[in-house]
Amino acid sequence: MDNLSNSSGSTGNSANDRRHSSDHNSTTHTSPMDIDGAPAPIAAPARVVPPHQEVKIIHRDINTYVGFANLPKQWHRKSIRRGFNFNLLCVGQSGLGKSTLINTLFNKDIYDLHQSEIGEDDFVSNEEEEEDNDRVKIDTISTTIEENGVELNLTVIEAPGFGDFIDNTNSWEPIIDEINSRFDQYLDSENKIDRSNIIHEDNRIHACLYFIEPTGHNLKALDLKFMEMIHTKCNLIPIISKSDILDDNEIFEFKNVIKQQLLENNIEYFKPPTYAVDDSESIAMTEQLYDLIPYAIVGGEQGTRSRSYPWGIIEVDNPQHCDFVFLRDVLIKNFMEELREKTNTVLYENYRSNKLKSLGIKQDNSVFREYDPELKELEDKKLHEAKLAKLETEMKTVFQQKVSEKEKKLQKSESELFQRHKEMKDKLTKQLKALEEKKHQLEMSLANQVSNSPVQSKKKGFLR
């Protein structure tokens, strides 16, 4: 018995020791088998938790380079790969140096100066010339020019015969028809299912160089009429050709006369735009380019960029000799993209809108507006007020109409009464006059009878 008690006591002591050890370490848990009396599993060794370490914070600058600043480079790369199109219209009388100026502008022999003026073919037969000599023709020449890896697909459109006839009535119509036809072709391309080549098929005219004869006086009626018809369809740039026959004072006065005539006839020419990011020097240069219009131009001789005279040499690229460099800045160097953009966003859009409206196509602007309950309520209120105003106007109109009809009816009745009164009065007057005449006749007849009857003596006495 003692042994049993000792063993049980030792067992209890060991259990107590394990319990104390469990409470001390707080790492062992009693399982269901322990509760049921099953042998307890061996306790897992205690895990030592390392002391808390400080987290190292890395500070980074949030204003790092994102990359969208490379968008201009991406656009530049895309533009170089795609190339550029530019369509230039040249209009003026023969002999004003159009072909020479085009060759000088693009520094390439686009036209053979040994041949006749732009667009004239030496191989055309006399019969064909006689058939076409009464109408302005449209000639086109295209070429590709490359400069520093940039390709320009240039198309020059010219109208030979313009202003060369004795009767130039409606001589501008073929040119206007050509511009409208190119707009229509681009509009058809926009309406196609496949529009992938629409950029390469852009044949719209981006600028018009109108060559003015250097008379030094006023513009001719043909000049004003043509520019009036074309300034709303393409970017008009008037130039004074062969200005070397005028001195500086004559050129200055001629420019002022041209500007005044264009202003009086509401003719607008291309104005180089300015932007908020431009510095003062760029803005001043742009304003100078605008003030110098129309540009006084001198074309270079074949193979050179100058003209030699007995009294000296005129350098085409010298701004003190002519305005060629300013024309080149506006047309090519600084504002070619603005010419293309204005053609696309202003001139073509105006033509497109008018064309669609003429076809009876209307746009429902409500489709493109977001629904706004307050705005909708205001619109309904305006519509209701307009409806009430319309009803009020109609009621007033009907009331005025009825009042007018009633007044006319009363006036008619009054007129009829007056007419009836007048007729009755006239009738009574006639009757009175007839009675008076009858009375007068009776009196006269009675007087005659009395005068004709014998006088009887009066009898005396009571009885007579």
Secondary structure, DSSP 8 states (H G I E B T S, - for coil): -HHHHHHHHHHHHHHHHHHHHHHHH------HHHHHT------------------------S----SGGGHHHHHHHHHHHH-EEEEEEEE--TTS-HHHHHHHHHTS--S-TTS-STT--TTS-HHHHHHHTTS---EEEEEEEEETTEEEEEEEEE-TTTT-SS--TTTTHHHHHHHHHHHHHHHHHHTSS--TTTTTT-----EEEEEE---SS---HHHHHHHHHHTTTS-EEEEETTGGGS-HHHHHHHHHHHHHHHHHTT---------TT--HHHHHHHHHHHHT-SEE-----TTSSEEEETTEEEETT-TTT-SHHHHHIIIIITTHHHHHHHIIIIIHHHHHHHHHHHTT----GGGGS---HHHHHHHHHHHHHHHHHHHHHHHHHHHHHHHHHHHHHHHHHHHHHHHHHHHHHHHHHHHHHHHHHHHHHHHHHHHHHHHHS-------SS--
